[in-house]
Amino acid sequence: MPLDSRDEQPLMPYQYPNPSDALPEIVVPSAIPDDERVWVPQAENVWFRPLCLNASQGYWTNLLRVRKTGVLSRHRHPQAVHGFVLKGRWRYLEHDWEATEGSYVFEPPGETHTLYVPPDVEEMITFFQVNGVMYYTDPWGKGMGYEDVFTKIDMCRKHYEAVGLGVDYVQQFIR
């Protein structure tokens, strides 16, 4: 039997049952899917791939894929956002830093920023955890719309039904 290197005890799983109402883990074997239908269109040349849509806590994690240059969106978050760049690069017009492959980005609550993809980037893919809502604004802060975990779920249901994966395909990502 394999040993736990910390105390040289045989490896043993937890021996008691988990809570009966606990939902199962989400395991996504290939986060960047081969099946293009898994990518949900968000705008022209912009898609997201859901990983976890947590309706009970109001957040979502996804991969954002962009295949265009220029301004993607201007938005504000009332809660923190975390990002990790997997491919390409991007920046916010309000800052002088650039998020490149391997970069981690923390977006503090309350900040408004304008996501921009440079012209020489053919494809950008970033993992995001968005807590709460994305509130879209014009340059002067006037509200232009919003997204939250529930609008994301609705977008997924409509898209997956339309491409033949079925309206329930999204259920595997909802917690």
ZAGUFI-775983 format. One record per atom (N, C-alpha, C): residue number from 0; residue in one letter; atom name; x, y, z. Coordinates in Angstrom, 3 decimals. Each point is the difference from the previous one (the first is absolute). Layout:
<recs>
- num|residu|atome|xx|yy|zz
- NUM|a|CA|X|Y|Z
...
</recs>
This chain:
<recs>
- num|residu|atome|xx|yy|zz
- 0|m|N|0.854|-1.178|0.000
- 0|m|CA|-0.854|1.178|0.000
- 0|m|C|0.898|1.239|0.000
- 1|p|N|-0.304|1.020|-0.836
- 1|p|CA|0.824|1.223|-0.023
- 1|p|C|-0.010|0.684|1.357
- 2|l|N|1.076|0.721|0.289
- 2|l|CA|0.122|0.687|1.276
- 2|l|C|-0.158|1.500|-0.165
- 3|d|N|-0.578|0.644|1.012
- 3|d|CA|-0.075|1.454|0.073
- 3|d|C|1.376|0.457|0.476
- 4|s|N|0.690|0.801|-0.774
- 4|s|CA|1.391|0.353|0.300
- 4|s|C|0.152|0.800|1.286
- 5|r|N|-1.060|0.629|0.493
- 5|r|CA|0.124|0.802|1.214
- 5|r|C|0.168|-0.861|1.252
- 6|d|N|-0.701|-1.104|0.051
- 6|d|CA|0.055|-0.779|1.241
- 6|d|C|0.184|-1.498|-0.249
- 7|e|N|0.334|-0.361|-1.215
- 7|e|CA|0.289|-1.387|-0.342
- 7|e|C|-1.145|-0.953|0.332
- 8|q|N|-1.234|0.538|-0.046
- 8|q|CA|-1.195|-0.816|0.197
- 8|q|C|-0.526|-0.417|-1.376
- 9|p|N|-0.646|-1.137|-0.098
- 9|p|CA|-0.599|-0.378|-1.281
- 9|p|C|-1.014|1.069|-0.441
- 10|l|N|-0.025|0.306|-1.297
- 10|l|CA|-0.990|0.946|-0.519
- 10|l|C|-1.386|-0.587|0.182
- 11|m|N|-0.878|0.806|0.563
- 11|m|CA|-1.345|-0.479|0.269
- 11|m|C|-0.968|1.154|-0.222
- 12|p|N|-1.072|-0.235|-0.740
- 12|p|CA|-0.984|1.072|-0.189
- 12|p|C|-0.779|0.249|1.285
- 13|y|N|-0.659|1.120|0.049
- 13|y|CA|-0.865|0.352|1.112
- 13|y|C|-1.026|-1.111|0.190
- 14|q|N|-0.250|-0.376|1.220
- 14|q|CA|-0.784|-1.188|0.289
- 14|q|C|-1.478|0.247|0.325
- 15|y|N|-0.414|1.258|0.073
- 15|y|CA|-1.401|0.277|0.320
- 15|y|C|-0.707|0.573|-1.228
- 16|p|N|-1.310|-0.132|-0.040
- 16|p|CA|-0.723|0.540|-1.159
- 16|p|C|-0.004|1.527|0.008
- 17|n|N|-0.031|0.568|-1.194
- 17|n|CA|-0.169|1.445|-0.129
- 17|n|C|-1.463|0.328|0.222
- 18|p|N|-0.332|1.270|0.197
- 18|p|CA|-1.408|0.364|0.214
- 18|p|C|-0.881|-0.524|-1.132
- 19|s|N|-1.146|-0.509|0.347
- 19|s|CA|-0.875|-0.624|-1.000
- 19|s|C|-0.509|0.999|-1.041
- 20|d|N|-0.094|1.262|0.347
- 20|d|CA|-0.490|1.012|-0.935
- 20|d|C|1.115|0.690|-0.788
- 21|a|N|1.235|-0.390|0.236
- 21|a|CA|1.118|0.634|-0.709
- 21|a|C|-0.033|-0.378|-1.478
- 22|l|N|0.205|0.990|-0.838
- 22|l|CA|0.061|-0.251|-1.436
- 22|l|C|1.364|-0.593|-0.350
- 23|p|N|0.082|-0.719|-1.090
- 23|p|CA|1.288|-0.586|-0.381
- 23|p|C|0.970|1.066|-0.505
- 24|e|N|1.273|-0.351|0.001
- 24|e|CA|1.013|0.876|-0.538
- 24|e|C|-0.259|0.227|-1.487
- 25|i|N|0.557|1.079|-0.517
- 25|i|CA|-0.002|0.222|-1.441
- 25|i|C|1.420|-0.295|-0.467
- 26|v|N|0.129|-0.933|-0.906
- 26|v|CA|1.301|-0.305|-0.592
- 26|v|C|-0.153|0.171|-1.502
- 27|v|N|0.754|0.929|-0.547
- 27|v|CA|-0.049|0.280|-1.435
- 27|v|C|1.312|-0.505|-0.586
- 28|p|N|-0.018|-1.198|-0.622
- 28|p|CA|1.241|-0.620|-0.468
- 28|p|C|0.774|0.840|-1.008
- 29|s|N|-0.702|0.693|-0.866
- 29|s|CA|0.654|0.836|-0.996
- 29|s|C|-0.651|1.375|0.035
- 30|a|N|0.596|0.913|0.765
- 30|a|CA|-0.601|1.319|0.149
- 30|a|C|-0.085|0.733|-1.330
- 31|i|N|0.986|-0.191|-0.863
- 31|i|CA|-0.063|0.566|-1.347
- 31|i|C|-0.495|-1.121|-0.902
- 32|p|N|-1.297|0.021|-0.323
- 32|p|CA|-0.616|-1.145|-0.671
- 32|p|C|0.344|-0.099|-1.482
- 33|d|N|-0.029|-1.241|-0.501
- 33|d|CA|0.144|-0.230|-1.435
- 33|d|C|-1.318|0.317|-0.723
- 34|d|N|-1.109|-0.186|0.679
- 34|d|CA|-1.319|0.238|-0.581
- 34|d|C|-0.330|1.494|0.100
- 35|e|N|-0.002|0.670|-1.130
- 35|e|CA|-0.257|1.449|-0.034
- 35|e|C|-1.370|0.364|0.557
- 36|r|N|-0.936|-0.943|0.004
- 36|r|CA|-1.351|0.293|0.483
- 36|r|C|-0.023|0.326|1.489
- 37|v|N|1.026|-0.389|0.730
- 37|v|CA|0.033|0.253|1.442
- 37|v|C|0.226|1.492|0.289
- 38|w|N|0.664|0.697|-0.926
- 38|w|CA|0.233|1.444|0.151
- 38|w|C|-1.309|0.745|-0.253
- 39|v|N|-0.416|0.818|0.946
- 39|v|CA|-1.259|0.744|-0.093
- 39|v|C|0.297|1.397|-0.545
- 40|p|N|-0.633|0.377|-1.121
- 40|p|CA|0.259|1.334|-0.548
- 40|p|C|-0.531|1.088|0.926
- 41|q|N|0.824|1.020|0.180
- 41|q|CA|-0.358|1.124|0.864
- 41|q|C|-0.139|1.277|-0.826
- 42|a|N|0.816|0.127|-1.036
- 42|a|CA|-0.030|1.114|-0.950
- 42|a|C|0.732|-0.501|-1.240
- 43|e|N|0.070|0.819|-1.026
- 43|e|CA|0.708|-0.426|-1.204
- 43|e|C|1.464|-0.277|0.330
- 44|n|N|0.463|-1.213|-0.300
- 44|n|CA|1.375|-0.444|0.261
- 44|n|C|0.376|-0.018|1.485
- 45|v|N|-1.011|-0.149|0.863
- 45|v|CA|0.212|-0.105|1.449
- 45|v|C|-0.873|-1.142|0.513
- 46|w|N|0.621|-0.933|0.734
- 46|w|CA|-0.712|-1.152|0.550
- 46|w|C|0.429|-0.221|1.447
- 47|f|N|-0.818|-0.738|0.742
- 47|f|CA|0.426|-0.487|1.307
- 47|f|C|-0.293|-1.490|0.079
- 48|r|N|0.807|-0.668|0.790
- 48|r|CA|-0.155|-1.430|0.245
- 48|r|C|-0.246|-0.159|1.495
- 49|p|N|-1.232|-0.320|0.422
- 49|p|CA|-0.268|-0.108|1.430
- 49|p|C|0.787|-1.142|0.633
- 50|l|N|0.441|0.235|1.220
- 50|l|CA|0.648|-1.044|0.796
- 50|l|C|-0.808|-0.261|1.267
- 51|c|N|-0.417|1.072|0.676
- 51|c|CA|-0.869|-0.114|1.174
- 51|c|C|-0.932|1.204|0.014
- 52|l|N|-1.294|-0.275|0.062
- 52|l|CA|-1.023|1.042|0.083
- 52|l|C|-0.667|-0.167|1.359
- 53|n|N|0.477|0.727|0.991
- 53|n|CA|-0.439|-0.216|1.373
- 53|n|C|-1.186|0.901|0.334
- 54|a|N|-1.195|-0.522|-0.245
- 54|a|CA|-1.230|0.755|0.221
- 54|a|C|-0.265|0.235|1.485
- 55|s|N|0.477|-0.876|0.870
- 55|s|CA|-0.269|0.156|1.430
- 55|s|C|0.875|1.080|0.638
- 56|q|N|1.168|0.279|-0.585
- 56|q|CA|0.885|1.026|0.564
- 56|q|C|0.211|1.188|-0.938
- 57|g|N|-0.586|-0.045|-1.190
- 57|g|CA|0.008|1.159|-0.874
- 57|g|C|1.314|0.286|-0.711
- 58|y|N|0.746|-1.031|-0.356
- 58|y|CA|1.221|0.237|-0.772
- 58|y|C|0.081|-0.993|-1.143
- 59|w|N|0.907|0.286|-0.930
- 59|w|CA|0.269|-0.956|-1.074
- 59|w|C|1.482|0.006|-0.331
- 60|t|N|0.451|-1.155|-0.472
- 60|t|CA|1.347|-0.117|-0.549
- 60|t|C|-0.153|-0.442|-1.442
- 61|n|N|0.826|0.581|-0.843
- 61|n|CA|-0.053|-0.353|-1.415
- 61|n|C|1.304|0.351|-0.688
- 62|l|N|0.139|-0.532|-1.207
- 62|l|CA|1.060|0.450|-0.881
- 62|l|C|-0.628|1.005|-0.945
- 63|l|N|0.642|1.134|-0.154
- 63|l|CA|-0.434|1.000|-0.963
- 63|l|C|0.941|-0.101|-1.189
- 64|r|N|-0.575|-0.183|-1.197
- 64|r|CA|0.797|-0.090|-1.226
- 64|r|C|-0.385|1.157|-0.921
- 65|v|N|1.025|0.725|-0.452
- 65|v|CA|-0.219|1.154|-0.865
- 65|v|C|0.858|-0.170|-1.243
- 66|r|N|-0.635|0.143|-1.157
- 66|r|CA|0.708|-0.060|-1.276
- 66|r|C|-0.278|1.274|-0.798
- 67|k|N|0.225|1.129|0.656
- 67|k|CA|-0.123|1.301|-0.656
- 67|k|C|0.861|0.989|0.771
- 68|t|N|0.288|1.097|-0.627
- 68|t|CA|0.778|1.029|0.654
- 68|t|C|-0.914|1.146|0.416
- 69|g|N|0.491|0.818|0.896
- 69|g|CA|-0.741|1.182|0.413
- 69|g|C|-0.658|-0.158|1.350
- 70|v|N|-0.918|0.914|0.288
- 70|v|CA|-0.705|0.016|1.282
- 70|v|C|-1.012|-1.131|0.039
- 71|l|N|0.094|-0.811|1.033
- 71|l|CA|-0.943|-1.098|0.191
- 71|l|C|-1.201|0.484|0.811
- 72|s|N|0.277|0.643|1.142
- 72|s|CA|-1.081|0.527|0.824
- 72|s|C|0.560|0.960|1.035
- 73|r|N|-0.877|0.873|0.468
- 73|r|CA|0.307|0.876|1.134
- 73|r|C|-0.976|-0.412|1.089
- 74|h|N|0.526|-0.287|1.185
- 74|h|CA|-0.881|-0.534|1.035
- 74|h|C|0.563|0.255|1.389
- 75|r|N|-0.864|-0.253|0.978
- 75|r|CA|0.353|0.157|1.415
- 75|r|C|-0.522|-1.228|0.726
- 76|h|N|0.689|-0.343|1.087
- 76|h|CA|-0.406|-1.134|0.842
- 76|h|C|-0.176|0.479|1.434
- 77|p|N|-1.097|-0.352|0.666
- 77|p|CA|-0.133|0.351|1.414
- 77|p|C|0.797|-0.936|0.916
- 78|q|N|0.489|-1.119|-0.568
- 78|q|CA|0.789|-0.950|0.774
- 78|q|C|1.278|-0.331|-0.770
- 79|a|N|0.930|-0.651|0.649
- 79|a|CA|1.291|-0.313|-0.614
- 79|a|C|-0.135|-0.965|-1.171
- 80|v|N|0.939|0.131|-0.942
- 80|v|CA|0.108|-0.892|-1.151
- 80|v|C|1.442|-0.488|-0.061
- 81|h|N|0.170|-1.278|-0.348
- 81|h|CA|1.327|-0.589|-0.169
- 81|h|C|0.129|-0.468|-1.436
- 82|g|N|1.184|0.194|-0.580
- 82|g|CA|0.244|-0.438|-1.359
- 82|g|C|1.377|-0.615|-0.158
- 83|f|N|0.133|-0.927|-0.937
- 83|f|CA|1.279|-0.630|-0.316
- 83|f|C|0.067|-0.167|-1.513
- 84|v|N|0.993|0.629|-0.631
- 84|v|CA|0.105|-0.004|-1.456
- 84|v|C|0.640|-1.303|-0.472
- 85|l|N|-0.736|-0.733|-0.843
- 85|l|CA|0.494|-1.256|-0.550
- 85|l|C|0.644|0.191|-1.369
- 86|k|N|-0.522|0.961|-0.769
- 86|k|CA|0.491|0.201|-1.359
- 86|k|C|-0.196|1.460|-0.392
- 87|g|N|0.952|0.544|-0.722
- 87|g|CA|-0.122|1.373|-0.478
- 87|g|C|0.289|1.008|1.096
- 88|r|N|-0.536|1.189|-0.176
- 88|r|CA|0.171|1.046|1.002
- 88|r|C|-1.078|1.058|-0.164
- 89|w|N|-0.170|0.806|1.039
- 89|w|CA|-0.995|1.065|0.010
- 89|w|C|0.373|0.996|1.073
- 90|r|N|-0.713|1.112|0.020
- 90|r|CA|0.229|1.005|1.038
- 90|r|C|-1.278|0.790|0.225
- 91|y|N|0.034|0.833|1.027
- 91|y|CA|-1.068|0.955|0.237
- 91|y|C|0.502|1.374|-0.391
- 92|l|N|-0.810|0.746|-0.735
- 92|l|CA|0.410|1.318|-0.462
- 92|l|C|0.315|0.940|1.161
- 93|e|N|-0.557|-0.264|1.149
- 93|e|CA|0.202|0.863|1.171
- 93|e|C|1.324|-0.262|0.720
- 94|h|N|0.753|-1.017|-0.413
- 94|h|CA|1.240|-0.372|0.701
- 94|h|C|1.152|-0.145|-0.981
- 95|d|N|1.226|0.033|0.516
- 95|d|CA|1.165|-0.127|-0.875
- 95|d|C|0.577|-1.416|-0.024
- 96|w|N|-0.593|-0.942|0.705
- 96|w|CA|0.494|-1.378|-0.024
- 96|w|C|-0.687|-0.784|-1.119
- 97|e|N|0.600|-1.112|-0.376
- 97|e|CA|-0.573|-0.897|-0.996
- 97|e|C|-0.007|-1.410|0.587
- 98|a|N|-1.114|-0.694|-0.154
- 98|a|CA|-0.118|-1.382|0.459
- 98|a|C|0.435|-0.905|-1.151
- 99|t|N|1.102|-0.727|0.192
- 99|t|CA|0.558|-0.880|-1.018
- 99|t|C|-0.168|-1.448|0.437
- 100|e|N|0.321|-0.940|-0.892
- 100|e|CA|-0.135|-1.424|0.329
- 100|e|C|0.690|-0.300|1.329
- 101|g|N|-0.729|-0.647|0.885
- 101|g|CA|0.521|-0.337|1.313
- 101|g|C|-0.266|1.055|1.059
- 102|s|N|-0.547|1.149|-0.375
- 102|s|CA|-0.281|1.073|0.966
- 102|s|C|-1.249|-0.302|0.809
- 103|y|N|0.066|0.365|1.283
- 103|y|CA|-1.167|-0.029|0.878
- 103|y|C|-0.439|1.447|0.205
- 104|v|N|-1.309|0.237|-0.042
- 104|v|CA|-0.546|1.338|0.182
- 104|v|C|-1.054|-0.039|1.104
- 105|f|N|0.130|0.913|0.953
- 105|f|CA|-1.019|0.210|1.026
- 105|f|C|-0.658|1.339|-0.287
- 106|e|N|-1.317|-0.014|-0.148
- 106|e|CA|-0.748|1.231|-0.237
- 106|e|C|-0.767|0.344|1.271
- 107|p|N|0.334|1.132|0.628
- 107|p|CA|-0.664|0.351|1.253
- 107|p|C|-1.446|0.425|-0.207
- 108|p|N|-0.850|-0.215|1.000
- 108|p|CA|-1.391|0.410|-0.100
- 108|p|C|-0.109|1.503|-0.267
- 109|g|N|-0.968|0.358|-0.844
- 109|g|CA|-0.310|1.405|-0.229
- 109|g|C|0.731|0.651|-1.159
- 110|e|N|1.070|-0.614|-0.485
- 110|e|CA|0.759|0.615|-1.095
- 110|e|C|-0.755|-0.152|-1.317
- 111|t|N|0.053|1.035|-0.824
- 111|t|CA|-0.547|-0.065|-1.353
- 111|t|C|1.174|-0.022|-0.962
- 112|h|N|-0.037|-0.901|-0.966
- 112|h|CA|1.108|-0.117|-0.938
- 112|h|C|-0.488|-0.429|-1.377
- 113|t|N|0.865|0.247|-1.000
- 113|t|CA|-0.329|-0.241|-1.404
- 113|t|C|0.965|-1.036|-0.542
- 114|l|N|-0.489|-1.217|-0.253
- 114|l|CA|0.853|-1.089|-0.475
- 114|l|C|0.332|0.210|-1.473
- 115|y|N|1.300|-0.057|-0.297
- 115|y|CA|0.502|0.257|-1.351
- 115|y|C|0.950|-1.119|-0.416
- 116|v|N|-0.213|-0.531|-1.217
- 116|v|CA|0.875|-1.022|-0.571
- 116|v|C|0.789|0.657|-1.131
- 117|p|N|1.356|-0.019|0.060
- 117|p|CA|0.830|0.655|-1.023
- 117|p|C|-0.160|-0.635|-1.385
- 118|p|N|0.316|0.760|-1.054
- 118|p|CA|-0.210|-0.469|-1.380
- 118|p|C|0.791|-1.238|-0.393
- 119|d|N|1.156|-0.234|0.602
- 119|d|CA|0.820|-1.142|-0.406
- 119|d|C|-0.347|-1.291|0.735
- 120|v|N|-1.049|0.006|0.813
- 120|v|CA|-0.430|-1.202|0.725
- 120|v|C|-1.101|-0.689|-0.806
- 121|e|N|0.304|-1.202|-0.510
- 121|e|CA|-0.988|-0.743|-0.788
- 121|e|C|-1.071|-0.637|0.876
- 122|e|N|0.415|-0.492|1.181
- 122|e|CA|-0.945|-0.639|0.911
- 122|e|C|0.460|0.231|1.432
- 123|m|N|-0.957|0.386|0.837
- 123|m|CA|0.254|0.171|1.424
- 123|m|C|-0.935|-0.937|0.737
- 124|i|N|0.549|-0.760|0.958
- 124|i|CA|-0.817|-0.850|0.877
- 124|i|C|0.440|0.280|1.433
- 125|t|N|-0.949|0.407|0.832
- 125|t|CA|0.275|0.291|1.403
- 125|t|C|-1.044|-0.696|0.867
- 126|f|N|0.480|-0.631|1.075
- 126|f|CA|-0.877|-0.563|1.017
- 126|f|C|-0.417|1.144|0.911
- 127|f|N|-1.311|0.143|0.245
- 127|f|CA|-0.509|1.014|0.920
- 127|f|C|-0.904|-0.630|1.041
- 128|q|N|0.101|0.478|1.224
- 128|q|CA|-1.007|-0.238|1.026
- 128|q|C|-0.636|1.344|0.275
- 129|v|N|-1.281|0.110|-0.313
- 129|v|CA|-0.737|1.247|0.178
- 129|v|C|-0.994|-0.202|1.136
- 130|n|N|0.114|0.824|1.011
- 130|n|CA|-0.880|-0.054|1.161
- 130|n|C|-1.056|1.089|-0.130
- 131|g|N|-1.253|-0.375|0.087
- 131|g|CA|-1.064|1.001|-0.082
- 131|g|C|-0.385|0.318|-1.424
- 132|v|N|0.148|1.249|-0.378
- 132|v|CA|-0.515|0.474|-1.278
- 132|v|C|1.081|0.739|-0.777
- 133|m|N|-0.122|-0.036|-1.326
- 133|m|CA|0.766|0.891|-0.876
- 133|m|C|-0.982|1.060|-0.457
- 134|y|N|0.292|1.237|0.330
- 134|y|CA|-0.880|1.120|-0.316
- 134|y|C|0.656|0.788|-1.127
- 135|y|N|-0.586|-0.045|-1.199
- 135|y|CA|0.567|0.678|-1.165
- 135|y|C|-0.357|1.484|0.017
- 136|t|N|0.982|0.852|-0.330
- 136|t|CA|-0.222|1.446|0.009
- 136|t|C|0.564|0.651|-1.258
- 137|d|N|-0.427|1.238|-0.230
- 137|d|CA|0.638|0.808|-1.024
- 137|d|C|1.212|0.682|0.665
- 138|p|N|0.774|0.816|-0.725
- 138|p|CA|1.194|0.625|0.605
- 138|p|C|-0.291|0.913|1.185
- 139|w|N|-1.237|0.429|0.157
- 139|w|CA|-0.357|0.904|1.083
- 139|w|C|-0.778|-0.700|1.113
- 140|g|N|-0.068|-1.323|-0.032
- 140|g|CA|-0.614|-0.764|1.072
- 140|g|C|-1.474|-0.311|-0.162
- 141|k|N|-0.612|0.432|-1.102
- 141|k|CA|-1.420|-0.305|-0.214
- 141|k|C|-0.154|-1.493|-0.268
- 142|g|N|-0.940|-0.632|0.700
- 142|g|CA|-0.239|-1.433|-0.135
- 142|g|C|-0.453|-0.392|-1.394
- 143|m|N|0.601|-1.074|-0.525
- 143|m|CA|-0.330|-0.492|-1.339
- 143|m|C|-0.510|-1.436|0.045
- 144|g|N|-0.034|-0.602|1.175
- 144|g|CA|-0.445|-1.376|0.138
- 144|g|C|0.823|-0.718|1.053
- 145|y|N|-0.305|-1.273|0.185
- 145|y|CA|0.721|-0.775|1.008
- 145|y|C|-0.014|-1.473|-0.373
- 146|e|N|0.887|-0.736|0.653
- 146|e|CA|-0.011|-1.463|-0.036
- 146|e|C|0.190|-0.491|1.425
- 147|d|N|-0.660|-1.097|0.313
- 147|d|CA|0.223|-0.684|1.262
- 147|d|C|-0.070|-1.501|-0.271
- 148|v|N|0.110|-0.801|1.025
- 148|v|CA|0.016|-1.445|-0.203
- 148|v|C|-1.284|-0.491|-0.674
- 149|f|N|-1.109|0.681|0.265
- 149|f|CA|-1.282|-0.439|-0.572
- 149|f|C|-0.110|0.354|-1.483
- 150|t|N|0.508|1.156|-0.405
- 150|t|CA|-0.002|0.318|-1.428
- 150|t|C|0.960|-0.923|-0.738
- 151|k|N|1.107|-0.371|0.652
- 151|k|CA|0.949|-0.942|-0.603
- 151|k|C|-0.662|-1.373|-0.200
- 152|i|N|-0.719|-0.464|1.002
- 152|i|CA|-0.693|-1.285|-0.112
- 152|i|C|-1.011|0.049|-1.145
- 153|d|N|-0.760|1.081|-0.094
- 153|d|CA|-0.970|0.139|-1.087
- 153|d|C|0.676|-0.013|-1.363
- 154|m|N|1.115|0.715|-0.128
- 154|m|CA|0.739|0.014|-1.271
- 154|m|C|0.444|-1.416|-0.364
- 155|c|N|0.492|-0.736|0.978
- 155|c|CA|0.452|-1.372|-0.239
- 155|c|C|-1.153|-0.886|-0.443
- 156|r|N|-1.118|0.061|0.706
- 156|r|CA|-1.152|-0.843|-0.350
- 156|r|C|-0.439|0.231|-1.446
- 157|k|N|-0.155|1.270|-0.364
- 157|k|CA|-0.442|0.331|-1.362
- 157|k|C|1.000|-0.480|-1.039
- 158|h|N|1.283|0.252|0.257
- 158|h|CA|1.028|-0.394|-0.961
- 158|h|C|0.094|-1.520|-0.127
- 159|y|N|0.052|-0.702|1.117
- 159|y|CA|0.160|-1.453|-0.052
- 159|y|C|-1.199|-0.689|-0.643
- 160|e|N|-1.187|0.550|0.196
- 160|e|CA|-1.162|-0.553|-0.685
- 160|e|C|0.113|0.246|-1.507
- 161|a|N|0.409|1.206|-0.381
- 161|a|CA|0.085|0.363|-1.422
- 161|a|C|1.050|-0.811|-0.761
- 162|v|N|1.088|-0.407|0.689
- 162|v|CA|1.077|-0.727|-0.703
- 162|v|C|-0.110|-1.509|0.149
- 163|g|N|-1.073|-0.484|0.627
- 163|g|CA|-0.237|-1.437|0.067
- 163|g|C|0.580|-0.717|1.199
- 164|l|N|0.579|0.733|0.950
- 164|l|CA|0.500|-0.647|1.218
- 164|l|C|-1.126|-0.205|1.017
- 165|g|N|-1.070|0.752|-0.155
- 165|g|CA|-1.159|-0.129|0.881
- 165|g|C|-0.017|1.062|1.077
- 166|v|N|-1.185|0.408|0.363
- 166|v|CA|-0.179|1.057|0.992
- 166|v|C|0.596|-0.388|1.355
- 167|d|N|0.050|-1.294|0.303
- 167|d|CA|0.517|-0.456|1.295
- 167|d|C|1.522|-0.166|0.035
- 168|y|N|0.673|0.212|-1.108
- 168|y|CA|1.460|-0.134|-0.028
- 168|y|C|0.667|0.888|1.048
- 169|v|N|-0.583|1.162|0.240
- 169|v|CA|0.568|0.961|0.953
- 169|v|C|-0.080|-0.490|1.441
- 170|q|N|-0.912|-0.940|0.298
- 170|q|CA|-0.205|-0.450|1.379
- 170|q|C|1.293|-0.498|0.659
- 171|q|N|0.893|-0.576|-0.771
- 171|q|CA|1.247|-0.536|0.571
- 171|q|C|0.877|1.082|0.617
- 172|f|N|-0.227|1.262|-0.365
- 172|f|CA|0.818|1.108|0.511
- 172|f|C|-0.679|0.779|1.123
- 173|i|N|-1.274|-0.269|0.251
- 173|i|CA|-0.760|0.778|0.989
- 173|i|C|0.123|-0.619|1.380
- 174|r|N|0.275|0.843|0.967
- 174|r|CA|0.054|-0.408|1.403
- 174|r|C|-0.758|1.013|0.820
</recs>
